[in-house]
Amino acid sequence: MISPDNPFASPSELPYGLPPFDRIAEEHYRPAFEAGIAEQVEQVRAIADNPEPPTFDNTVVALERSGELLGRVSMVFFNLTSSDTTPELQQLQAEIAPKLSAHRDAIHLDKKLFARITELYEKRDSLDLDPESAWLLERYHVDFVRAGAALGEAEQDRLRALNEELSTLSTRFQENLLAEGNDLAVVVDTEEELAGLSADTIAAAAEAAKSRGLDGQYVLKLSLPTQQPALSSLENRALRERLHGASVSRGKRGNEHDNSELIIKIAHLRAERAALMGYPNHAAYVISDETARTADAAMGLLERLAPAAVTNANAEALELQQQIDAEGGEFSLEPWDWAFYAEKVRKARFDIDEAALRPYFELERVLVDGVFFAASKLYGLSFTERHDLPKYHPEVRIFEVFDADGTGLGLFLGDYYARDSKRGGAWMNNFVEQARLRGERSVVVNNLNIIRPPEGEPTLLTFDEVVTAFHEFGHALHGLLSDVRYPKFSGPNVPRDFVEYPSQVNEMWMLWPEVLANYAKHHRTGEPLPQHLVDKLLESQQYGEGYSTTEYLAASLLDQAWHTISAEDRITDAAAFEAEALRKAGVAVPTVPPRYQSSYFAHIFSGGYSAGYYSYIWSEVLDAESVEWFRENGGLTRANGDHFRRELLGRGGSIDPMTAFRNFRGRDPEIEPLLKRRGLTGA
């Protein structure tokens, strides 16, 4: 039993079920997890042992209603282990992850429960179910089969062991990466070495050093991707090399946090598990339930794009080398030089200076007058900041979101700043999932990793950070605008290669004239971003696509290489495997390293993107098509937003995703808009 004083013991009484963060302490998690697992075990046992014949309500709906306590604690815990972790939380995560894996297996491998679901599935056409309920039954049957419910007893025992070990290893990968990122942050002794960085970036580096007890020095923190933001501005070539070297050395330094053996083990275990399930490799298993359907289809797209992307990247490299030579630089272009000289070429060609743009991209204006403004124009939403509600960290902001008719839709939490306790990257999580079955509305959070400026100074964003803010809010909208009955289908609970699609579409509004004019104003003078800069910004959008597409494809193809090994294959050297995989795929460009190298590729080794990193470009096919549709139909209008909301965002996972796309677009997707966008028309 769980103590009634434990804040997870009962549903939160705060608006929209916001977790009572002011009452939650670390000692509450373990008993809540234990009680939550025990409660769901009892609930599932009652369903499986029900003497009554199986019905949709007493089996499938009952399963949807089960596990509420476990869901409450899990959503809070796993957000905090990503966004504000502690050694104690990390230790508990290492303990609880394999237990949760075993718990999920206990449900999915329950023979009596599977028999009830199978009986319903086999007579599904006679059950007179509404479309969402019929889809729910189908998805439950698919999920149980994919989880091993149809395997023999010996195979299920091995599957349980594999899942438990994989859960432990993935948690360890995440812990290692966090430790490596903090340990490898680059310490700089003098301000002179930081020449080229903006004043606020230098001040933030000084603050980061001060927080580590390094007064008088400067610390450049590492972002998750290979390419570090400061590389585009740092004039000191030796420091650029140090920063790049720190980035690419994460997880492979031979220390206690080395991930090299870990990723080999993860890949081997996943391959073995896929073989147990009757698939040739992990990629085939994963993608069979995505919209791509086959690993060959996913690989086909990547391989079609790679040659043209590499050709473009090589042409860009030649241009950058010419810039180096013209300046009298007696060296060859290296990865740590690329962003610096690309920025010079871009500035010369398009008269755009990234540093000159930042004063027009102040966080508050980007959020309220940009991100929220676009959502208001498209969907009629309004936002009111709530200062009366508890937060899990002082930097978090909470907004109540209202529909056009004044109805409360849910809560949006924004956690924008980097800190040592937060993992790298940017993401959206749920604290509460919308579901009419439970009478719940959405509580969602966006996490970014913007460097906090010194107290009293404005938070000025890079262009890429503005893109990220709009992108992640696209995920938030998927959650907030969800209108489904069942929790399983809420918001972004869709196939992995579809989940990025709505968020990518939302990026289009950051440069939409009406939106840009509303937020892109100088943080001191209030002057709008000059029209000539707007024109140049739009004109320059395709510049550098060779690099960005190649680094992305290299990571995607690396993901596929790790996950198309068979159970019999044996890898002994992670670095050698990576190098050979890139060479075979034709993307081994020395000056363009993968966006993520294997040892810090969190998406695939500790996140949910294993064999699925291709999904960004797969989703972008749909995104580019959708942008075309919006442009053809008048752009930023309520009618267009309502159509997108009704046919796609609101449906969540309650319908086949490609059916939802066709209902929105009116036809199947075509690849040409994507090729045009990325300058790959020769692909």
N, C-alpha and C positions, 0 to 999 in steps of 0.2 A: 504493500500500500504506500501511496505517496502522501506526505503530510499536507493537510489542507492549507498550510501556510506557504507551501511552495507555489510561486507565482505561475507555474505551468500546470498546476493541478486542475484548474478550471479555465474555461475560455475567458480571455481578457474582457473586462468591462469598459475599456477605453474605446473611443470612436473607431469603428471599423475593425475592432479586434486588434489594434496596435499592441504589440507586446509591451508589458509594463516594465520597460528597461530600468526604471528607477528602483524596482524591487528585485530585479534578477541579479543574483550573485553567482560566482563560479561554483559554489557548493550545491546549487540547485540543479545543475545539469545532470549529474550522474544519477541521482534518484529519479529524476524525470524520465531519463532514457530507460532506466530499468523498469519503471512502472509503465511507461508507454509501450515498451516491447511486450511486457506481460499482459497488458490490457488487450493489445491487438491479437496476441496469441489466443487469448480466451475468446475474443470476438470471432476470429476465423475458425476456431475449433467448433464454436456453436453453429456456424454456417455449414461447415463440412459434415457435422454430425446431426444436422437437422433431419428428423425422421420424415418430415413432409417431403413430397416430391419437389424437385428443384423448380423454382419459378424465377423470372427475371428479378422480381423484387427481393425474394428471400435469399438470393445468391449474389447476383451481380450488383444490385443497388446496395445490398448489405455490405458487400466488400468496399464499395465506394464510401460508405459511412464509417467504416472501421478506421482505427488508427489516428483519431483526432489528437490525442495527447502526444503521441509520438511525432505527429506532424508539427505540432506547435513548438516543441523543443528543438526538433531538427532544423526548422527554418531559421530560428534565431541562432542556434549554435553554429551552423555551417556558414551563415553569413559572417558571424563574428570571427571565426577561424580564418576567414579570408580578409576581412577588413579591419579587425582590431584584435589580433590574437595575443596570447600570453603564453609563457612556457607551460603553465598549468593547463590551458586549453589545448595546447598542442599535445601534451601527454594524454589528456583524455581522448582527443581525436584518434590518437594511435591505438588506444584501447577500444574505443567504441566502433571504429570503422569496420573491423572484422566481425564484430557482434551484429552490426546492422546488416552486413552482407549475409551472414548466416540466417538472420531473421527473414530477410527477403527470400532466401532459398527455401526456408521452412514453409513459407506460404506457397511459393510457386511450384514446389515439388511435392505438395500434399496430394496424394493420389485420390482421396475421396473428394477433395475440393475440385480437382481437375475433372473428375468424372461428372460432377454436377454441371460444370461449365460446358463440357463437351456435349452432354445430353441436351442442354439448351441450344448450343450452337448447331447441332445436327437437325434440330426442328425449328430453326430460327424463322423460316418462311411462314410458319403457322402461328407465330406468337403475336402477330398484329402489333409490332412495336413501331413507335415513331422513328423517323430517320436517325436522330441523335442516339436513341436507345439501341437501335439496331447496330449502329456503328460501334457503340460501347461494347456490346456483346462480342462483336467481331474482334475488336482490339484486345479484349481480355483473353479470348482464345488464342490469338496470335502471340500475345505476350507470354502466356503460360507455356506454349509450345517452344518459343524461342528461349525461354528460361530453363528448358530441359524437362518439362513435365512428362513428356512422352518417352524419356530415356529409361533404360533398365536400372535396377537398384544399384549395381556396382558403378555404372556410369554416373549416376546421380551423386553417389558418395564422392567420386573423384571431382565432379563439378563443384560440389560444396567446398572442397579443399582448395580448388583453384580460385574460386571467387573470394574466399577468405584471404588467401595469400596475396592476390592481386589488390585487394582493398588495402591491405597493410603496406604493400610496396608503393602504391600510388600516394598514400599519405606521407610516407617517408620522402618520396620525391619532392612533394610540396614543401615539406619542412626544410629539406636540404637547400632548395632553391631560395627560400626566404633567407636562410642563414647566409648563403653565398652572396646574395644581392646586398645584404647589409655589410658583410665583411669586405666586399670588393668595391664599395663606394670609393671614389677616387679623392684622396686628400691632397689639396693644393696649398702650398706654403704662402704664396704671395698673390696679391691682386693683379700684378702685372702679367702673370701667367694666364690670366683669364681674359686678356684683351680680345675684344670682339663680342663678348657676351654683353647683354643689356644690363643696365644698372640694377634693375630689380632681380634679374637672375643671379647676379653676383651677390646681392644682399641676401637672397634666399640661400645661396651656398654658404654664406657666412653664418646664417642662422642655423643651418643644418650642422655646421661644424660646432657651433656653440652648444647645441643640444647634445653633442657627443663629448663635451668637455674639451674641445679643441679651439679654445678662444684664440682669435688672431689668424686662424687658418680658414680654409674653405673646403666644403665637401660637395662633390658632384654625385648625386645619387643615380643609380642605374634604373632605367625603365626596362620593361620586360623584353621588347624586341632587340635584335642585334644592333640596329642603327640607333644611336643615342641622340636625343634632340640637340644637345650642345655642339655636336660635330658640325652642324651647318654654320656655326658662328665663330668657333674657337680659331684664333689666328695662330696659336702656338701649335706647330705640327707635332712636336714631341708629346705634348699633352693630349692632342687628338689620338695619337697612337696608344698612349697609356689608357685612355678612356675606352677605346675600341678593344684593346687587349683585355681589359677587365671584363667587358661585356661578353666576349666570346670565350672567356676562360671559366665562366660559371659552370660549376658541376663537373669539372674534369681536371681538377688540380691534384688529384691523388690524396686528398685529405679526407677527413671523416664525413664530409658532405659531398663527396664525389658521387655522381649519378651514373657513371659509365656502366658498371656492372648491373646496376639497378634497372636501367632501361633494356638491357639485353634480357634480363630475367623476365621483365614485364612482357616484352615481345614474344618470348618463347612460351610463356604461360598462356598468353592470349591465343597463340597459334594452336596450342594443345586443346584449349577449350573449344575453339572453332571446329577442330577435327572431331571432338566428342559430339558436337552438334550436327555433324555431317557436312561441314563446309571445308573447302580446300585451304582457307586461311581466314584470318580475323576480318580482313577487309570485305571478303565475300559475305561473311556472316553479318557484319554491321550494315552494309549498304543494301542488302536484300530487303531491308525494312525501311529504307529511305526513298525519296522520290526518284533518285537515280536508278534504283532497283538492282544494278549490277556494278561490280567494281570495274568491269570493262568500260561501262558507260562513263563513270567518273574519270577513269584514266584517259579515255578517249578525248574528253574535253581538255584535260590538262596537256596531253601530248599534242593536240591540235594547236594550242595557243603558244606552247613553249618555243618553237623555232622562230616565230616572228618576234616574240618578246625578247629573246636573246639577241637577235639581229638588231633590234632597236636599242637594247642596252649597250651593245658593242659600239654602235654609232654614237651613242651618248658619251661613252668612255673616250672615244677618239676626240670628241669635241672638248671634253674636260682636259685631256692631255694637252691639247692645243692651247688651252687657257693657261695651264701650268707653264708650258714652254714660253708663251708670250710674256709671262711675268718673270722669266729668267729662272724658273725653278728647275734645278738640275736633278730631278727625281721622277720616277714613274708613278703614275696614279696608283694609289692603294685604297683599300676599303675605307680607311679613316679619312681619306681626302675627298671622297666622292661628294658627300653632302655639302662640304665647304665650297668646292669649286662649282658644283651644280647650282648653288645659290648665287654665286658670282655670275655664271652664265645666264641664269634666269633673270637676274637683276639687270644685266646688260641688254638682254634681248627684249624683255618685257617691261623694263623700268620698274621692277617690283623688288622691294626690300622687305623680307620677312619681318625684320626688326621694326621697320616703319609701320607695319600693319598692326602690331600688337597693341599699341595705344588705343586702337579702335575696337579691340576685342576684349573688353572688360567683362569679367565673369558675370556680374550681376545683370548687366545689360544683355549679354548673350543668353542667359537663362530666362529672364523675365520678358525682355523685349524681343527676343529671338525665338528660343525654343517654345516657350509658353504662348507667345503671340501667334506663331504658326499653327499650333494646336487649337487655339481659339478660332482662328479664321477657318480652319478645315473642319473642325468637329464641334465648334460652339462651346469649348471647355473654358472654365475660369478657375483661377488658383488663388487661394488665400493661405498665407503663411500662418502656421499654428505655433506660437511660442509657448503654449500652455501644455504641450504634450512632451512626455519623456523621450530622451534620445539615448542611443547606445554609446555615443561619443559627442563631446561638445561641438565638434565641427559639423555635425549632421544638421541639415535643415529639413523641416517637415511642412508640406503643403497639403491642404485639403483640396481635392479636385471636384468640381461641380460640372454637371452636364448642362446643356443649353437651357433646359427647363428648370434649373436650380436644384435638381436632384443630386445628392452626394454620390460620387462614383467611387471614392476611395481616398487613399493617402499616397503621396509621392514623397520619398525621402531622397535627398541629394547629399552624397558623401564624396566631396570633390577633391580633397587634398591627399597628397602622398604622406605616408608616415612609415616608420620602421616596422610597425605592427601590421601593416597592410601589404598584401601581395601585389605584384606589379600588374599592369594592364588595366582594363576597364570592363565592367560587366553590370548586368542587371540581375537582381534576385527578388524573389517574393518573400514577404513575411506572412501574408494571407493571400490565398488564391480565391478569386471570384468563383462562386458556384451557387446556383439557385437552390440546389439540393440542400445545402447547409445554410442558406440565407446569408452568405458571406460576400462582401465586396473586397476589392483588391487593396493590398498594401504592398507597394513595390519600392525598391531602392535602386538608384544608379550609383555605382562606384567608379570614380576616375582617380588618376594619380597626378594631379597638378601640384607643382611645387608651391608651397605656401610662401607668400612674400612676408617680409618683416611686418610687425604690427603697425597698422595704420596706413600701409601701402596698398594700392589697388592690385587685384589679381588680374594680370594681363595674360591672355591666352595666345598661344601660337595658332596658326591657321589649322594645323592638324588637330589641336585640342578642341577647336570649335566644331570640326567635323565629328569628333568623338562625342561631344556633348549632344549633338543632334542625333547621332547614330544610337547612342545608348537610350535616349529618350524614345526612340522608335520602338525599342524593346519594352520600355515602360508603358507606352501606349497600347502595345499588344496585350499587356496585363490589365491596364486600367479600363480598356474598352471591351474587354472580354464579356460575352453575354451568353454563357452556356449553363446547362443544368448540372453537369457532372464535373467534379474537381479534376478528373483525369484529363479533361479537355481544356482546362482553363488557360487562356492567354497563349504564351509561347510554348505550351506543351504540344509541340508539333515535331515532325521529323527534323533531325539535325540539319539537313541540307535545305530546309525551308525556313528555319528559325531566324536566319539573318536577313531574310528578304524584306520584311516590313521595316526593319531598322535601317536597311540600306536605302529604301525608298525615302525615309524621313530625312536623309542627308540632303536631298535635293532642295529642301526649303531654305537652307542656310545661305544660298546665293540667289534665291528668288528675289527679284528687285524690291517688292513690297516688304519682305521680311528683312533683307539686308539693310534697307534704308531705316528700318525701325530700331535696329540694335547697333549697327556699326557706326558708332559715334565716339569721337575722341573723349577719353575719360576725364580730361581736364576742361577742355573748351566746349565740349558738346557738339563740335563741328562734325558733320557727316563725313564718312569715308569719301574722299574726292572721286568724282565720276570717272576721271581718267584712270584711277587705281582700280576701280570696279571693272572697267573695261579691260584693263590689262590682266586683272585676276581671272576674268572669264576666258580671255584669250590664252592664258598660260596653263589652263587646266590640264591639257594633254601633255605638257612638257614633263619629262621625267617618268612617263609611263613605262618606258623600257625597263628602267631600274625597278620601279615598284612592282610591275607585273612579274619580272624575273625573280625577285626575292620572294614574292608570294608563291609563285609556282614551284620554286626550289623547295620551300618548306612543305608545300602540299605533296610534291612527289616524294620527298623524304618520308613523310607520314605514310604514304602508300607503300614505300619500300619496306619500312619496318613491319607493316601489317599485311604484306602479301607473302611473307615467309611461311613455309609449311611447318608442321609439327616436327618434321624430321631434320629441318635445317638447323645448323649450329653456327652461331655467331660468337666469335671470341674477342673481337676488337671493335668497339662501338665507333671509334673515330675512323677506322679503315672501312667499316661498313658504310658509314655516312658518305665518305669520299667517293667510294665506288658507286653508290646509289645515285649521287649527283652526276657523276661522269656518264653513267649508262643512260640517264634521263636527258642528257644534253644540256644540263643547266649548271655545270661546274664552271662558272664564270668567276675567276679569282677576285675581281674587284666588286663582285655582287654576291656576298654570302647570303645564305637563306635568312629569311626574316627571323626564324628561330632555328638554332642548331639543336641537335638532339638532346644535349645535356641540360638545356633550359627550355625545352619545348613543352611548357606546362599544358597547353591545350590538349596534347595527345597523351601525355603520361600521367597527368593528375587531374585533368579536366574531362569534359565529356566529348572531346572531339577525336578520339582515336579512330583512325581510318576515315575521319570526317572533316579534316581541315579543308578539303576540296570544296566544302559546302559554301564558303564565302563567294567563290567565283561561280559556282552552280546557282546560288541564290541571286548573284548579280545579273545573270541572264534574265531572270524574272524582274529584277529591279529595273534594269535598263528598259525593258519593255513597258513597265509601269510608268516610268518617267515619261516615255513617249506618249502614253495614254493621257497622262495629266496635261501634258503640253497641248495635245490635240484637242482636249476638251475644256480648255480655258484656265488650267492651272489651279491657283490657290482659291478655291471656292468651296462653300459649304456643300453644294450639290456633289462635287467630286469627292470631298472628304467623307460625306455620308455614304456614298456608293462604296468607297474603299472600306469604310467601317462595317457596313452592312454585309458585304460579300466576303470580307476577308478578316479584318482585325477582330470583329466581334465573334467570328465563328471559332476562333482558337483551333483546337484539334478535333472539333466535333464533326468534321467532314473530311473526305479525302482532300489533301492539300492542293493537288493539281486540278481537282474539280472546282475548288474555291478560286483558284487562279483563273480558270476559264470563265467562271461566272463573273469575275471582275473584268477581265480583259476582253472576253467575247470570243477568244480563240486560244489555240496552243501557243506557247512562247516560241519566238524565233531568236536566233543568236546574233543577227546583224547589228542591232542597236548596241550590244556589248562590244563587238569588234570595233565599231566606229568610235565608241567612247574611249577605248584603250589604245586606239591607233594601231589596231591589229588587223586591218582589212585585208592584209596579205596572208592571214592565217588560214 
